[in-house]
């Protein structure tokens, strides 16, 4: 009789890592999911979802966040509005090739459509605003400066040439632009109808987002992490330092001395000063972190399916970080087994006690006793899968004496009950040859290493 077995093996590894200094204070799902970004206006967070539209959230009490209202852009595919900015009683949302949506938010509990703007042949990214000006990032089509003093009739004042504008930040008649492979671009906008280029500074990677504190600009530069730049003289910006994060830095948000980085597979908090950047905290939350916004010592995180709030500061007690909350096995045949592992890290300052793991499916057997992990140490959590005729997935409850989150979960997936999966034999296929003639079939590839790559990006 075959059965599925999950074995838990703990290896204690003493590490030199400092405590992560982040604890979760609240977490909730939202009506519009696939969370993509966060824009903070006073005590309100504007959180767009890729499926459904916009969530508007009261964050005045970070430990008890409340959804105030929602909005869907019905004219845009799936209601996708990727990023927002607020000016006065109006919010402006960009939907890439869906243009710009204008909302009247004078009654934040009942936002009303107030019109649309833009050319749908452009792909609008993160907008920014200052006074009566709206700045629209349009990748290789530049930054569009829009007069919004007459809210129902916006008008274009000028355009700034760029290489690949992703985001902008206006301050004191200066516009700072995260210009992709073009780096940091700084513009004098004292005359919005006639913007003047002041300087261009190459960045360590593709500039995707930016924030400014004092004379410091912090840039998310993708796979290269975060750059720190001195802009005390906008005409002569000076590169100070780069910190290469563990993942892909897509968004940054700073307070007086710290910057929170959405790094796809985790949140990283960096300390910055005139000397450079250093790691101050992190959270391996097992989620897809799309964006962060930092207010004082609170970090708001858009994690695809959840909106989570963390507090930066010393973590008192035990603290469990899971490298991942999901494990997937490739096709495993009868009488075979596979093993995968994740790391459990105790980032607190007291011993972390892992309680016995209980199965939620009779086809899963466990053999584990209480496990203790010292502070600043990690463990290897090994999962072994051996298929039978029972269930092909389950959720394992992992409970501990974690000071802020006593129960976490790990989802394990074995042989899917439907459709192909890694490890299956490839079915015969035929594909047209791009930029060529004829078709490509499976027989043409037999005996050759082959990668079929499918790309998507937000």
C-alpha positions as CSV (number, residue, x, y, z in Angstrom):
1,X,0.0,0.0,0.0
2,X,1.5,3.3,-1.1
3,X,1.1,6.4,1.0
4,X,2.2,10.0,1.1
5,X,4.7,10.8,3.8
6,X,6.1,14.1,4.9
7,X,9.2,14.0,7.1
8,X,10.3,17.0,9.0
9,X,14.1,17.2,9.6
10,X,15.5,20.1,11.5
11,X,19.2,21.0,11.3
12,X,20.3,23.8,13.5
13,X,22.6,26.3,11.8
14,X,24.1,29.1,13.8
15,X,24.3,32.2,11.7
16,X,25.7,35.7,12.1
17,X,22.6,37.5,11.0
18,X,21.1,40.2,13.1
19,X,17.4,40.2,14.1
20,X,15.1,41.1,11.3
21,X,13.5,44.0,13.3
22,X,10.1,43.6,11.6
23,X,6.9,42.3,13.2
24,X,3.5,41.9,11.6
25,X,0.8,44.0,13.2
26,X,-2.1,43.4,10.8
27,X,-3.0,41.4,7.7
28,X,-6.1,41.1,5.6
29,X,-7.4,40.2,2.2
30,X,-9.1,42.8,0.0
31,X,-12.0,42.7,-2.4
32,X,-9.8,43.6,-5.4
33,X,-6.9,41.2,-5.5
34,X,-3.5,40.8,-7.3
35,X,-2.3,43.9,-5.3
36,X,0.1,45.9,-7.3
37,X,1.0,49.1,-5.6
38,X,0.4,51.4,-2.6
39,X,0.0,55.2,-2.6
40,X,-0.4,56.9,0.8
41,X,-2.3,60.1,1.2
42,X,-2.7,61.4,4.7
43,X,-4.3,58.5,6.6
44,X,-5.5,56.7,3.5
45,X,-3.9,54.0,1.4
46,X,-4.8,53.6,-2.3
47,X,-4.1,50.0,-3.2
48,X,-4.8,48.9,-6.8
49,X,-5.6,45.3,-7.7
50,X,-4.9,43.6,-11.0
51,X,-8.3,41.9,-10.8
52,X,-11.1,44.3,-9.9
53,X,-9.8,47.7,-9.4
54,X,-9.0,50.0,-6.5
55,X,-9.1,49.4,-2.7
56,X,-9.2,52.6,-0.5
57,X,-8.1,51.8,3.1
58,X,-8.1,53.8,6.3
59,X,-4.6,53.2,7.9
60,X,-5.0,55.7,10.8
61,X,-4.7,52.7,13.1
62,X,-2.1,50.4,11.5
63,X,-3.1,47.5,13.8
64,X,-6.7,47.7,12.6
65,X,-6.9,48.8,9.0
66,X,-10.3,49.3,7.5
67,X,-11.5,49.2,3.9
68,X,-13.4,52.5,3.2
69,X,-14.5,51.9,-0.4
70,X,-13.7,50.2,-3.7
71,X,-13.7,51.3,-7.3
72,X,-13.6,49.4,-10.6
73,X,-12.6,50.9,-13.9
74,X,-15.1,49.1,-16.1
75,X,-13.6,50.4,-19.4
76,X,-10.2,48.9,-18.6
77,X,-9.5,45.2,-19.0
78,X,-10.1,43.5,-15.6
79,X,-10.5,46.9,-14.1
80,X,-6.7,47.1,-13.9
81,X,-5.4,50.4,-12.5
82,X,-1.8,50.0,-11.7
83,X,-0.9,53.1,-9.7
84,X,-2.4,56.2,-8.1
85,X,-1.6,59.7,-7.0
86,X,-3.9,62.3,-5.2
87,X,-4.2,66.0,-5.7
88,X,-6.8,67.9,-3.7
89,X,-10.2,66.1,-3.8
90,X,-9.2,64.1,-6.9
91,X,-7.3,60.8,-7.4
92,X,-5.6,59.9,-10.7
93,X,-5.1,56.3,-11.6
94,X,-3.0,54.9,-14.5
95,X,-3.9,51.8,-16.3
96,X,-1.1,51.5,-18.8
97,X,-2.9,51.3,-22.2
98,X,-6.2,52.2,-20.5
99,X,-5.1,55.8,-20.0
100,X,-5.7,57.9,-16.9
101,X,-8.9,57.5,-14.7
102,X,-10.0,60.5,-12.6
103,X,-11.9,60.0,-9.3
104,X,-13.7,62.5,-7.2
105,X,-12.8,61.5,-3.6
106,X,-14.3,64.4,-1.8
107,X,-16.4,61.7,-0.1
108,X,-13.8,59.0,0.4
109,X,-16.4,56.5,1.3
110,X,-18.1,56.9,-2.1
111,X,-15.6,57.7,-4.8
112,X,-17.2,58.9,-8.1
113,X,-15.9,58.8,-11.6
114,X,-14.8,62.3,-12.8
115,X,-13.6,61.5,-16.2
116,X,-10.7,60.1,-18.2
117,X,-7.6,61.4,-19.8
118,X,-4.8,60.3,-22.0
119,X,-3.9,58.6,-25.3
120,X,-4.5,54.8,-25.2
121,X,-1.5,54.3,-27.6
122,X,0.8,55.0,-24.6
123,X,1.5,52.8,-21.6
124,X,1.1,54.9,-18.5
125,X,3.0,53.8,-15.4
126,X,3.3,55.5,-12.0
127,X,1.9,59.0,-11.9
128,X,2.9,61.8,-9.5
129,X,1.5,65.2,-8.7
130,X,2.3,68.5,-7.1
131,X,0.1,71.5,-6.8
132,X,-1.9,71.7,-10.0
133,X,0.4,69.5,-12.1
134,X,0.2,65.9,-12.9
135,X,3.3,64.0,-14.2
136,X,2.6,60.8,-16.3
137,X,5.4,58.3,-16.9
138,X,5.1,56.8,-20.4
139,X,8.2,54.6,-20.8
140,X,10.0,55.6,-24.0
141,X,7.4,58.2,-24.8
142,X,8.6,60.4,-22.0
143,X,7.0,62.2,-19.1
144,X,3.8,64.1,-19.9
145,X,3.2,67.3,-17.7
146,X,-0.5,67.9,-17.4
147,X,-2.3,71.0,-16.0
148,X,-5.0,69.8,-13.7
149,X,-6.1,73.1,-12.3
150,X,-9.3,72.6,-14.2
151,X,-10.1,69.2,-12.9
152,X,-12.7,68.1,-15.5
153,X,-10.6,69.4,-18.4
154,X,-6.9,68.4,-18.0
155,X,-4.5,69.8,-20.6
156,X,-1.0,68.8,-21.6
157,X,1.6,71.5,-21.1
158,X,4.8,69.7,-22.3
159,X,6.6,66.4,-22.7
160,X,10.0,65.4,-21.3
161,X,12.1,63.0,-23.5
162,X,13.1,59.8,-21.6
163,X,14.7,56.5,-22.3
164,X,12.2,54.4,-20.3
165,X,10.3,56.4,-17.7
166,X,8.8,54.2,-14.9
167,X,8.2,56.8,-12.1
168,X,8.8,60.4,-11.2
169,X,8.9,62.5,-8.0
170,X,8.4,66.3,-8.0
171,X,9.8,68.6,-5.3
172,X,10.4,72.3,-5.2
173,X,10.3,72.9,-9.0
174,X,12.5,69.9,-9.6
175,X,11.3,66.6,-11.1
176,X,13.3,63.5,-10.5
177,X,12.7,60.6,-12.9
178,X,13.4,56.9,-12.6
179,X,14.3,56.4,-16.2
180,X,14.9,52.6,-16.5
181,X,18.2,51.9,-18.3
182,X,18.5,55.7,-18.7
183,X,19.2,56.0,-14.9
184,X,18.2,59.1,-12.8
185,X,17.1,62.1,-14.8
186,X,16.7,65.5,-13.1
187,X,14.5,68.2,-14.7
188,X,13.9,71.9,-13.9
189,X,10.1,72.3,-14.0
190,X,10.0,75.9,-12.7
191,X,8.4,76.6,-16.1
192,X,6.2,73.5,-16.7
193,X,5.6,74.4,-20.3
194,X,9.3,74.5,-20.9
195,X,11.1,71.9,-18.7
196,X,14.9,72.0,-18.8
197,X,17.2,69.0,-18.3
198,X,19.6,69.6,-15.5
199,X,21.5,66.3,-15.3
200,X,21.5,62.5,-16.0
201,X,23.2,60.0,-13.7
202,X,23.6,56.3,-14.7
203,X,22.3,53.8,-12.1
204,X,23.5,50.3,-11.1
205,X,20.5,48.7,-12.8
206,X,17.2,49.7,-14.4
207,X,15.7,52.5,-12.4
208,X,12.1,51.5,-11.6
209,X,11.1,53.7,-8.6
210,X,12.5,56.5,-6.3
211,X,12.0,58.4,-3.1
212,X,13.7,61.4,-1.7
213,X,14.7,62.3,1.9
214,X,16.6,65.6,2.4
215,X,19.4,65.6,-0.1
216,X,19.2,61.9,-0.7
217,X,17.5,60.1,-3.6
218,X,16.9,56.3,-3.2
219,X,16.2,54.4,-6.3
220,X,14.9,50.8,-6.8
221,X,17.1,49.5,-9.6
222,X,15.7,46.0,-10.2
223,X,18.0,43.1,-10.0
224,X,20.8,45.4,-8.8
225,X,19.0,46.4,-5.7
226,X,19.0,50.0,-4.4
227,X,21.1,53.0,-5.3
228,X,21.7,56.0,-3.0
229,X,22.4,59.4,-4.6
230,X,23.3,62.8,-3.3
231,X,21.3,65.5,-5.1
232,X,22.2,68.5,-3.0
233,X,23.3,70.0,-6.4
234,X,20.6,68.8,-8.8
235,X,22.8,69.7,-11.7
236,X,25.6,67.5,-10.4
237,X,24.1,64.4,-8.6
238,X,26.7,62.2,-6.9
239,X,26.4,58.4,-6.6
240,X,27.1,57.3,-3.0
241,X,26.4,53.6,-2.7
242,X,24.5,50.6,-4.0
243,X,23.0,47.8,-1.9
244,X,22.3,44.6,-3.9
245,X,19.2,43.1,-2.4
246,X,18.4,39.4,-2.6
247,X,15.6,39.7,-5.1
248,X,14.3,42.3,-7.6
249,X,13.8,45.7,-6.1
250,X,10.7,47.3,-7.7
251,X,9.5,49.9,-5.2
252,X,11.1,52.0,-2.4
253,X,9.6,54.1,0.4
254,X,11.7,55.9,3.0
255,X,11.5,57.7,6.4
256,X,14.2,59.9,7.8
257,X,16.9,57.2,7.9
258,X,15.4,53.9,6.6
259,X,14.1,52.8,3.2
260,X,11.7,49.9,2.8
261,X,12.2,47.8,-0.4
262,X,9.7,45.6,-2.1
263,X,12.0,42.9,-3.3
264,X,9.6,40.3,-4.7
265,X,10.4,37.5,-2.4
266,X,10.8,39.5,0.7
267,X,10.8,43.0,2.3
268,X,14.2,44.5,3.1
269,X,14.8,47.6,5.2
270,X,18.0,49.5,4.6
271,X,19.6,52.2,6.7
272,X,21.1,55.1,4.8
273,X,23.3,58.1,5.5
274,X,26.1,60.1,3.8
275,X,28.3,57.0,4.1
276,X,26.0,54.6,2.3
277,X,23.5,51.8,2.7
278,X,23.3,48.9,5.1
279,X,20.8,46.1,6.0
280,X,18.7,47.1,9.0
281,X,15.9,44.5,8.8
282,X,14.0,42.1,6.6
283,X,11.0,39.8,6.4
284,X,10.9,36.6,4.4
285,X,7.2,36.4,4.3
286,X,6.7,33.8,1.6
287,X,4.5,36.2,-0.3
288,X,4.9,38.0,-3.6
289,X,5.8,41.5,-2.4
290,X,4.8,44.0,-5.2
291,X,5.1,47.3,-3.3
292,X,5.8,48.9,0.0
293,X,5.0,52.3,1.6
294,X,6.7,53.5,4.8
295,X,5.1,55.9,7.2
296,X,7.2,56.6,10.3
297,X,8.2,53.0,11.4
298,X,5.2,51.3,9.9
299,X,5.6,49.5,6.5
300,X,2.5,48.8,4.4
301,X,3.0,45.9,2.0
302,X,1.0,44.9,-1.1
303,X,1.6,41.1,-1.2
304,X,-0.5,40.1,-4.3
305,X,-3.4,38.5,-2.3
306,X,-2.9,40.2,1.1
307,X,-2.4,43.7,2.4
308,X,0.0,43.5,5.4
309,X,1.3,46.0,7.9
310,X,4.7,45.6,9.7
311,X,6.3,47.6,12.4
312,X,10.1,48.2,12.3
313,X,11.8,47.9,15.7
314,X,13.4,45.3,17.9
315,X,11.4,42.1,18.0
316,X,10.9,41.0,21.6
317,X,10.5,37.2,22.0
318,X,10.7,34.5,19.3
319,X,10.1,35.3,15.7
320,X,9.7,32.7,12.9
321,X,10.6,33.5,9.3
322,X,9.7,30.9,6.7
323,X,11.7,30.9,3.4
324,X,8.5,30.0,1.5
325,X,4.9,29.1,2.3
326,X,4.6,26.8,-0.8
327,X,6.4,23.7,-2.0
328,X,5.6,22.1,-5.4
329,X,7.0,18.7,-6.5
330,X,7.5,17.6,-10.1
331,X,5.7,14.5,-11.3
332,X,6.5,11.7,-8.9
333,X,5.7,8.1,-10.0
334,X,4.5,5.3,-7.8
335,X,7.2,3.7,-5.7
336,X,9.3,6.9,-6.0
337,X,9.8,9.8,-3.7
338,X,11.1,13.4,-3.8
339,X,12.4,15.7,-1.1
340,X,12.5,19.5,-0.9
341,X,13.4,21.8,1.8
342,X,12.8,25.3,3.1
343,X,14.6,27.3,5.8
344,X,13.0,28.3,9.1
345,X,14.8,31.3,10.7
346,X,14.4,32.6,14.3
347,X,14.9,36.3,14.0
348,X,13.8,37.0,17.6
349,X,15.8,37.3,20.8
350,X,14.5,34.2,22.6
351,X,14.3,30.5,21.7
352,X,11.7,29.6,19.1
353,X,9.7,26.5,19.9
354,X,8.0,24.7,16.9
355,X,5.0,22.7,18.0
356,X,4.1,19.2,16.6
357,X,2.9,19.3,13.0
358,X,-0.6,17.8,12.5
359,X,-1.8,16.4,9.2
360,X,-5.0,17.6,7.7
361,X,-5.2,14.6,5.4
362,X,-5.0,10.9,6.5
363,X,-2.7,10.2,3.5
364,X,0.0,12.4,5.1
365,X,2.0,11.0,8.0
366,X,4.3,13.0,10.2
367,X,7.1,12.1,12.6
368,X,8.2,15.2,14.5
369,X,8.7,16.2,18.0
370,X,9.0,19.7,19.5
371,X,11.9,21.6,18.1
372,X,13.8,24.5,19.6
373,X,15.7,27.1,17.5
374,X,18.0,29.5,19.2
375,X,17.9,33.3,18.4
376,X,19.7,34.2,15.1
377,X,19.7,30.5,14.0
378,X,18.0,28.7,11.3
379,X,16.6,25.2,10.6
380,X,16.0,23.1,7.5
381,X,12.4,22.0,7.1
382,X,12.5,19.0,4.7
383,X,9.4,17.7,2.9
384,X,9.4,14.2,1.3
385,X,6.6,13.3,-1.1
386,X,5.7,9.7,-2.0
387,X,2.4,9.5,-4.1
388,X,-0.5,7.2,-3.6
389,X,-4.2,7.3,-4.6
390,X,-5.1,9.9,-2.0
391,X,-5.1,13.7,-1.9
392,X,-2.4,15.4,-3.9
393,X,-2.1,18.5,-1.8
394,X,-2.5,19.8,1.8
395,X,-1.9,22.7,4.1
396,X,0.4,22.1,7.0
397,X,-0.2,24.2,10.1
398,X,3.0,25.4,11.7
399,X,2.4,26.8,15.1
400,X,5.1,28.2,17.5
401,X,5.7,30.7,20.2
402,X,6.3,33.5,17.6
403,X,5.6,36.7,19.4
404,X,3.5,38.3,16.6
405,X,2.3,35.4,14.5
406,X,1.7,32.1,16.3
407,X,0.3,30.2,13.4
408,X,1.7,30.0,9.9
409,X,1.1,27.5,7.1
410,X,3.0,25.6,4.4
411,X,1.1,24.4,1.3
412,X,2.5,21.2,-0.3
413,X,1.6,20.1,-3.8
414,X,2.2,16.7,-5.3
415,X,0.9,15.1,-8.5
416,X,-1.8,17.3,-9.9
417,X,-5.1,15.6,-10.5
418,X,-5.5,17.4,-13.8
419,X,-3.3,18.8,-16.6
420,X,0.4,18.5,-17.3
421,X,3.1,19.3,-14.8
422,X,6.9,19.3,-14.7
423,X,8.3,15.8,-15.2
424,X,5.7,14.7,-17.7
425,X,6.6,13.6,-21.2
426,X,6.2,16.5,-23.6
427,X,3.2,16.2,-25.9
428,X,3.7,16.6,-29.6
429,X,3.3,20.2,-30.8
430,X,3.9,22.5,-33.7
431,X,4.7,26.2,-33.5
432,X,5.3,28.8,-36.2
433,X,8.8,30.1,-36.5
434,X,9.1,33.7,-35.5
435,X,10.8,35.9,-38.1
436,X,11.2,32.9,-40.4
437,X,9.3,30.4,-42.4
438,X,7.6,27.2,-41.6
439,X,6.9,25.5,-38.3
440,X,8.8,24.0,-35.4
441,X,7.7,20.6,-34.0
442,X,8.7,18.4,-31.1
443,X,10.5,16.0,-33.4
444,X,12.9,18.9,-34.5
445,X,14.0,19.3,-30.8
446,X,14.5,15.7,-29.8
447,X,18.0,15.2,-28.4
448,X,18.7,18.9,-28.0
449,X,18.5,21.0,-24.8
450,X,15.4,23.2,-25.2
451,X,13.9,26.1,-23.2
452,X,10.5,27.5,-24.1
453,X,10.3,30.8,-22.3
454,X,7.0,32.7,-21.6
455,X,7.4,36.2,-20.3
456,X,5.0,38.5,-18.4
457,X,5.7,41.6,-16.4
458,X,3.7,44.1,-14.3
